Protein backbone atom coordinates (compact mmCIF):
# COMPACT_ATOMS: atom_id res chain seq x y z
CA UNK A 1 0.00 0.00 0.00
CA UNK A 2 1.34 3.40 -0.97
CA UNK A 3 0.82 6.45 1.24
CA UNK A 4 1.42 10.16 0.83
CA UNK A 5 2.89 11.91 3.87
CA UNK A 6 2.22 15.64 3.91
CA UNK A 7 4.83 17.20 6.18
CA UNK A 8 3.28 20.23 7.90
CA UNK A 9 5.53 22.15 10.29
CA UNK A 10 3.98 24.71 12.61
CA UNK A 11 5.81 27.87 11.63
CA UNK A 12 4.93 29.52 14.95
CA UNK A 13 7.08 26.99 16.85
CA UNK A 14 10.76 27.83 16.72
CA UNK A 15 13.12 24.86 16.60
CA UNK A 16 16.81 24.54 15.84
CA UNK A 17 18.00 23.39 12.39
CA UNK A 18 19.16 20.15 14.00
CA UNK A 19 15.69 19.46 15.44
CA UNK A 20 14.05 20.27 12.11
CA UNK A 21 16.40 18.15 10.02
CA UNK A 22 14.83 15.03 8.51
CA UNK A 23 18.22 13.63 7.44
CA UNK A 24 18.24 10.78 9.96
CA UNK A 25 14.59 9.91 9.23
CA UNK A 26 15.25 9.78 5.49
CA UNK A 27 18.29 7.55 6.00
CA UNK A 28 16.33 5.21 8.27
CA UNK A 29 13.31 4.92 5.98
CA UNK A 30 15.45 4.54 2.87
CA UNK A 31 17.32 1.77 4.68
CA UNK A 32 14.06 0.04 5.53
CA UNK A 33 12.92 0.31 1.91
CA UNK A 34 9.81 2.19 3.01
CA UNK A 35 10.42 5.60 1.46
CA UNK A 36 9.95 5.64 -2.31
CA UNK A 37 10.60 9.33 -2.94
CA UNK A 38 10.10 12.71 -1.38
CA UNK A 39 10.86 16.38 -1.67
CA UNK A 40 10.81 19.54 0.40
CA UNK A 41 8.72 22.49 -0.75
CA UNK A 42 9.52 26.19 -0.82
CA UNK A 43 7.77 28.21 1.95
CA UNK A 44 4.00 28.62 1.66
CA UNK A 45 4.42 32.41 1.47
CA UNK A 46 6.13 31.94 -1.91
CA UNK A 47 3.34 29.81 -3.35
CA UNK A 48 0.14 30.73 -5.09
CA UNK A 49 -3.45 29.56 -4.64
CA UNK A 50 -5.38 29.36 -7.91
CA UNK A 51 -9.18 29.43 -8.04
CA UNK A 52 -11.66 29.91 -10.86
CA UNK A 53 -14.92 31.66 -9.98
CA UNK A 54 -17.53 32.59 -12.59
CA UNK A 55 -14.94 32.04 -15.31
CA UNK A 56 -12.39 34.37 -13.70
CA UNK A 57 -9.00 33.07 -12.62
CA UNK A 58 -8.15 34.29 -9.12
CA UNK A 59 -4.57 33.97 -7.90
CA UNK A 60 -3.75 34.51 -4.24
CA UNK A 61 -0.54 34.47 -2.23
CA UNK A 62 0.14 31.88 0.46
CA UNK A 63 -0.22 30.71 3.12
CA UNK A 64 -3.37 28.97 1.99
CA UNK A 65 -4.89 27.31 5.06
CA UNK A 66 -6.29 29.06 8.12
CA UNK A 67 -3.76 27.36 10.36
CA UNK A 68 -0.20 27.84 11.47
CA UNK A 69 0.70 24.48 9.96
CA UNK A 70 1.57 24.62 6.25
CA UNK A 71 2.71 21.83 3.95
CA UNK A 72 6.50 21.98 3.86
CA UNK A 73 7.23 18.77 1.99
CA UNK A 74 5.85 15.46 0.81
CA UNK A 75 7.05 11.88 0.95
CA UNK A 76 5.68 8.78 -0.72
CA UNK A 77 6.07 5.60 1.30
CA UNK A 78 5.04 1.97 0.87
CA UNK A 79 3.83 0.02 3.89
CA UNK A 80 1.87 -3.16 4.49
CA UNK A 81 -0.77 -1.43 6.64
CA UNK A 82 -2.05 1.97 7.67
CA UNK A 83 -0.72 1.28 11.15
CA UNK A 84 2.81 0.88 9.79
CA UNK A 85 2.44 4.11 7.81
CA UNK A 86 1.39 5.92 10.99
CA UNK A 87 4.46 4.52 12.78
CA UNK A 88 6.68 5.83 9.99
CA UNK A 89 4.98 9.25 10.14
CA UNK A 90 5.39 9.41 13.92
CA UNK A 91 9.17 9.03 13.56
CA UNK A 92 9.41 12.11 11.32
CA UNK A 93 10.85 15.07 13.28
CA UNK A 94 8.09 17.43 12.12
CA UNK A 95 5.56 15.28 13.98
CA UNK A 96 7.03 16.82 17.17
CA UNK A 97 6.47 20.47 16.17
CA UNK A 98 3.74 20.23 13.55
CA UNK A 99 1.89 17.34 11.99
CA UNK A 100 2.37 14.66 9.35
CA UNK A 101 -0.81 13.83 7.45
CA UNK A 102 -1.05 10.25 6.19
CA UNK A 103 -3.14 9.63 3.06
CA UNK A 104 -3.38 6.32 1.22
CA UNK A 105 -3.11 6.32 -2.56
CA UNK A 106 -6.15 4.88 -4.32
CA UNK A 107 -4.44 2.44 -6.67
CA UNK A 108 -7.68 0.68 -7.65
CA UNK A 109 -9.92 3.47 -8.93
CA UNK A 110 -9.07 4.07 -12.58
CA UNK A 111 -7.36 0.71 -13.08
CA UNK A 112 -8.01 -0.12 -16.74
CA UNK A 113 -8.04 -3.18 -18.97
CA UNK A 114 -8.60 -2.84 -22.71
CA UNK A 115 -8.54 -5.16 -25.70
CA UNK A 116 -9.14 -4.56 -29.40
CA UNK A 117 -10.15 -7.30 -31.82
CA UNK A 118 -10.85 -7.17 -35.56
CA UNK A 119 -13.98 -9.25 -36.16
CA UNK A 120 -15.39 -10.54 -39.48
CA UNK A 121 -18.83 -8.94 -39.08
CA UNK A 122 -20.23 -5.46 -39.87
CA UNK A 123 -20.76 -3.05 -36.96
CA UNK A 124 -24.56 -3.35 -36.93
CA UNK A 125 -24.38 -7.13 -36.45
CA UNK A 126 -21.67 -6.83 -33.79
CA UNK A 127 -23.72 -4.24 -31.89
CA UNK A 128 -26.70 -6.60 -31.83
CA UNK A 129 -24.45 -9.31 -30.40
CA UNK A 130 -22.81 -7.23 -27.65
CA UNK A 131 -26.25 -6.06 -26.47
CA UNK A 132 -27.81 -9.56 -26.46
CA UNK A 133 -27.73 -10.25 -22.70
CA UNK A 134 -29.54 -13.58 -23.10
CA UNK A 135 -26.44 -15.16 -24.65
CA UNK A 136 -23.71 -13.54 -22.57
CA UNK A 137 -23.45 -16.63 -20.35
CA UNK A 138 -22.58 -18.71 -23.45
CA UNK A 139 -19.66 -16.51 -24.39
CA UNK A 140 -18.10 -15.14 -21.21
CA UNK A 141 -15.66 -17.19 -19.10
CA UNK A 142 -16.79 -15.27 -16.01
CA UNK A 143 -20.34 -13.98 -16.44
CA UNK A 144 -22.76 -16.93 -16.19
CA UNK A 145 -26.00 -15.09 -17.00
CA UNK A 146 -27.53 -11.65 -17.52
CA UNK A 147 -31.07 -10.38 -18.00
CA UNK A 148 -32.98 -7.09 -18.14
CA UNK A 149 -34.72 -6.08 -14.91
CA UNK A 150 -37.61 -4.31 -16.63
CA UNK A 151 -39.82 -6.27 -19.05
CA UNK A 152 -39.00 -5.51 -22.69
CA UNK A 153 -36.37 -2.97 -21.56
CA UNK A 154 -33.82 -3.61 -24.28
CA UNK A 155 -30.53 -1.78 -24.76
CA UNK A 156 -31.19 1.88 -23.99
CA UNK A 157 -29.52 4.44 -21.74
CA UNK A 158 -30.86 4.14 -18.18
CA UNK A 159 -32.07 0.56 -18.55
CA UNK A 160 -31.01 -1.81 -15.76
CA UNK A 161 -30.01 -5.43 -15.90
CA UNK A 162 -28.74 -8.04 -13.48
CA UNK A 163 -25.74 -10.28 -14.06
CA UNK A 164 -24.19 -13.17 -12.19
CA UNK A 165 -20.41 -13.62 -12.15
CA UNK A 166 -18.43 -16.67 -11.12
CA UNK A 167 -14.82 -15.98 -10.16
CA UNK A 168 -11.82 -18.36 -10.32
CA UNK A 169 -12.00 -18.94 -6.54
CA UNK A 170 -15.59 -20.19 -6.92
CA UNK A 171 -17.23 -17.08 -5.46
CA UNK A 172 -20.49 -16.10 -7.19
CA UNK A 173 -21.81 -12.53 -7.12
CA UNK A 174 -25.02 -11.04 -8.47
CA UNK A 175 -24.68 -7.41 -9.56
CA UNK A 176 -26.98 -4.69 -10.82
CA UNK A 177 -25.90 -2.76 -13.92
CA UNK A 178 -27.10 0.45 -15.55
CA UNK A 179 -26.71 1.18 -19.27
CA UNK A 180 -24.95 4.50 -19.83
CA UNK A 181 -24.66 4.39 -23.62
CA UNK A 182 -26.66 2.60 -26.30
CA UNK A 183 -25.70 4.12 -29.63
CA UNK A 184 -26.28 1.60 -32.43
CA UNK A 185 -23.99 0.66 -34.15
CA UNK A 186 -21.24 2.72 -32.54
CA UNK A 187 -21.12 1.90 -28.84
CA UNK A 188 -22.63 0.22 -25.80
CA UNK A 189 -21.59 0.89 -22.18
CA UNK A 190 -22.77 0.20 -18.65
CA UNK A 191 -21.87 0.67 -14.98
CA UNK A 192 -21.76 -2.14 -12.44
CA UNK A 193 -23.04 -0.84 -9.11
CA UNK A 194 -21.78 -1.88 -5.69
CA UNK A 195 -24.08 -2.60 -2.75
CA UNK A 196 -24.45 1.12 -2.05
CA UNK A 197 -25.29 2.03 -5.64
CA UNK A 198 -21.84 3.48 -6.38
CA UNK A 199 -20.25 2.47 -9.71
CA UNK A 200 -17.72 -0.27 -8.99
CA UNK A 201 -16.70 -0.64 -12.61
CA UNK A 202 -17.44 0.81 -16.02
CA UNK A 203 -17.55 -1.36 -19.14
CA UNK A 204 -17.83 -0.33 -22.77
CA UNK A 205 -17.78 -1.61 -26.33
CA UNK A 206 -16.71 0.79 -29.06
CA UNK A 207 -17.26 -0.25 -32.69
CA UNK A 208 -15.58 1.14 -35.79
CA UNK A 209 -15.64 -0.15 -39.37
CA UNK A 210 -12.60 -2.26 -40.18
CA UNK A 211 -10.17 -1.71 -43.04
CA UNK A 212 -12.14 -4.13 -45.23
CA UNK A 213 -15.89 -4.26 -46.01
CA UNK A 214 -17.88 -6.30 -43.51
CA UNK A 215 -15.32 -5.94 -40.72
CA UNK A 216 -15.51 -4.25 -37.32
CA UNK A 217 -12.71 -3.07 -35.09
CA UNK A 218 -14.16 -3.82 -31.67
CA UNK A 219 -12.60 -2.26 -28.55
CA UNK A 220 -13.69 -3.56 -25.15
CA UNK A 221 -12.74 -1.53 -22.07
CA UNK A 222 -12.96 -2.01 -18.30
CA UNK A 223 -12.30 0.86 -15.87
CA UNK A 224 -12.53 0.40 -12.11
CA UNK A 225 -14.80 2.95 -10.50
CA UNK A 226 -14.88 4.49 -7.02
CA UNK A 227 -17.17 1.80 -5.61
CA UNK A 228 -16.37 -1.16 -3.39
CA UNK A 229 -15.49 -4.36 -5.24
CA UNK A 230 -13.77 -7.66 -4.69
CA UNK A 231 -10.64 -6.26 -6.31
CA UNK A 232 -10.57 -3.31 -3.92
CA UNK A 233 -10.95 -5.64 -0.93
CA UNK A 234 -8.24 -7.99 -2.22
CA UNK A 235 -5.85 -5.11 -2.92
CA UNK A 236 -6.35 -3.69 0.56
CA UNK A 237 -5.80 -7.07 2.21
CA UNK A 238 -2.63 -7.65 0.20
CA UNK A 239 -0.90 -4.63 1.75
CA UNK A 240 2.30 -3.73 -0.06
CA UNK A 241 1.50 -6.28 -2.80
CA UNK A 242 -1.60 -4.38 -3.94
CA UNK A 243 -0.11 -3.50 -7.33
CA UNK A 244 0.62 -7.19 -7.98
CA UNK A 245 -2.97 -8.12 -7.15
CA UNK A 246 -4.34 -5.36 -9.39
CA UNK A 247 -2.06 -6.25 -12.30
CA UNK A 248 -3.02 -9.92 -12.00
CA UNK A 249 -6.72 -9.12 -12.11
CA UNK A 250 -6.32 -6.81 -15.12
CA UNK A 251 -4.39 -9.52 -16.97
CA UNK A 252 -7.18 -12.02 -16.27
CA UNK A 253 -9.81 -9.52 -17.41
CA UNK A 254 -8.02 -8.92 -20.72
CA UNK A 255 -7.93 -12.66 -21.36
CA UNK A 256 -11.64 -13.02 -20.51
CA UNK A 257 -12.64 -10.02 -22.59
CA UNK A 258 -10.78 -11.36 -25.61
CA UNK A 259 -12.28 -14.83 -25.16
CA UNK A 260 -15.77 -13.34 -24.92
CA UNK A 261 -15.37 -11.36 -28.15
CA UNK A 262 -13.99 -14.35 -30.05
CA UNK A 263 -16.79 -16.65 -28.85
CA UNK A 264 -19.42 -14.00 -29.55
CA UNK A 265 -18.30 -13.14 -33.08
CA UNK A 266 -16.62 -16.33 -34.26
CA UNK A 267 -13.34 -14.48 -34.66
CA UNK A 268 -10.20 -16.61 -35.15
CA UNK A 269 -7.62 -16.80 -32.36
N, C-alpha and C positions, 0 to 999 in steps of 0.2 A: 504494500500500500504506500502510495506517495503522498506526502504532506507538504504544504507550504507553511513555513514559519515566517510570520511578519514581525520583525524586530522593532519594538516601539519604545524607545527610551523616553523617560519623563525629563524634558529639558529644564524643568524647574529644580531638579535634584542635581546638585553639583557633585561629581565624582572625579577622582584622579584618572589620568590616561591609563594607568595600570589597571584600575578597577573596571574601566570601560572596555579594555581590550578583549576581543574575542579570539585572540591568537591561540590560546591553549584549548579553547572549546573546539575551534576548527580542526586543530591537529588531532584531538581526541576523536571527534566524529569522523574525520577522514580515515583515521586508523581503524575505526570500527566498521568502515564501509557504509555508514549510515547517510552521510552528507553527499548528495549528488552534485550540487552546485549552489552557489550563493554569491551575493554581491551587496556591498554597502550602497546607500543612496546619498545624494547630495542633500543638504538641509532642506526641510519643508519650506522654509522662507524663500528658497530659490526656485521652487516649483510653480506650477500653474494648475488651476482647476478649470476645466473646460465644461461648459454647459450650453445646451441649445434650448432656447425658450421662444416659442412662437416664430421659429425660423431664424432667430438671431443668435449668433455665436457670442457667448459671454465668457470672457477669460478673466479669472481672478488670481490674485497672488495667494501663496500659502501663508501660514498653515491652513489646512483644509478642514480639520475636525475641531469641534468645540471641546477640546481636551488638551491637557499639557503633554499627552503622549502622542508622538507623531511617528509614522513609519520611517525608520532609519536604515532599513536593509531587509533583504529577504533571503531565505535559504530554502532549498528543496531537499527533503530527506526521504528516505525509504525505510519503513519500519513494518514489522509484522502486525502490530496492533496500534490502536489509538493510544493505549496506555503507554506503550514504548515511546511513541512520539511525544507524549506529554513529559515523560522522563527526560528525553533529549532536550526539550524546550526548557525544562526547569534547570538544566545545567548551564544554560547560556547566561553570561554575566548580566545582560540587560534585564533578565527576569528579576534581579535584585533591586533595580532602580527604575523599573518601567514594567513592561509586559511583553510577552511573546505569544502572539495569537497563532493557534494551530488550526489549519484548515486542510481537510483531506481533498485530494484531487478526485474528481469524478471521471474515472477512466472508462466507465461503461457507457454513459450517455454519449451518443454520437458514434459509437463503434459501428463500422459499416462493412458489409459484405456485398459484393457485386459480381455478377457474371453476365457475359454477353454471348449469345449463340445465334448463328445464322441458320434459319430453319427453312425447309423447302415448301412453305405455304405462304399465300398472300396475307397481308396484315389483317384484313377483315375476318378471315378464317381463324387466324391465331388469336385475335381478340375474343372471338366466340368461345374458343377453348379455354383461355385463361380466366374467363368469367363464369365457366360452367362448374359451379361448386359441387354439383352432384357427382362428378367424376374425379374430384381432387384426391380422394382416398385411393384411387387406382394408380395414380401417378406419383404421389409424393412418398418418399421414404419415411417421413416423419408425421405428416398430417394424415390421420386415419379416416376422417370424414369432415364434411362441412355442409351447412344448410342455411337457407335464409330464415330469419326469425319471423318476418311478416309474410303472410300468404301472398304469393305472386309478386314479391318485392322486386326481384330481378336486379341486375347491376345498375345502380344509380347512386349518385352522391347522397349520403345520409342514410342509405339502407344498412341494416344490421344483419350480421349472420353469426352463427356459432360454429366453432371448429374444435376438434379434439386432436390433440397431439400426443404421440407416444415417443418418449425420449430413449436414448440408448441404455439408460439405467433402469428402464422399465416403468418409469413414472409416467402417468397419464394425466393430462390437464385439459380441461374444457375452458375455452376462452371466448369472449365476445369481441366482435370486430365491427368496425364502422367504415363504410366505403367513403373515401375522400375524393376520388376521381373516377369517373366513368365516361371516358371520351372515346367512343368507337370511331375509327380503329386505331387510335393513337396511344391510349394509355389507360391503365386501371390501377388503382392504389387503395390501400386501406390501412387503418390503425388497429392494432391489437391492444385492448384495454386491460389494465391490471384490475385487481379487486376493488380499487377505489375509483375506477373510471378514468385513470390517468393513462395516456398512451405509453405502453411498455415497448412497443416496436412499431415501425412504419415499413410497409412493404409496397413495392410498386413494380409494374411491368410497363416498359416503354417500348413502343413498336415503331420501326422505321422500315420503309421499303429497302430491300436488299439491292445489290449491284446488278442482279439479273431479274427478269420478269418472274413473278410468282414467288419471290423470296421475301423473307422478313428478317431484319436484324432485331432480335429480341433481347432487351436488357432487363435483368431482374435484380432488384436492389433491396437490401435489408438495412435499416438504420435503427439502432437501439434508441428508444426514447427515454424520457425522464422517469417513467414508471418503475414499479418494483417487479422484477422478473427473476426466474431461476438463475439466469446468468449473473445478475447483480448480487444475489445471495451467495452464489458460488465464488464470485470474485472477492467478496468481502471476507468470506470464511478462509480463503486461501492466503490472506495476508500479503506478504511481499511477492507472492507468486501470482498476483491478480492478472498481470499482463499475459502470463503464460496461459491461464485459464481462458481469458478473453480471446487470445489468438487461436487457441484450440477450437473454441466454439465457432469462430468465424470461418475457420478452415472447413469444419464439418458442414456449416450452412452452405458454403459455396458448392461443396460436393452434392448436397441434397438439392440445391436449387438447379444445378446443371442436370442432375438425374431427372428431376421433375419435368424440365423443359423437353428433354430428349424423349421421355416416355409419352408426354402430352402430344408432341408434334411428329413423332416418328423420325426425329433427326438422327443421323449416324453419329457414332461416338467419335 
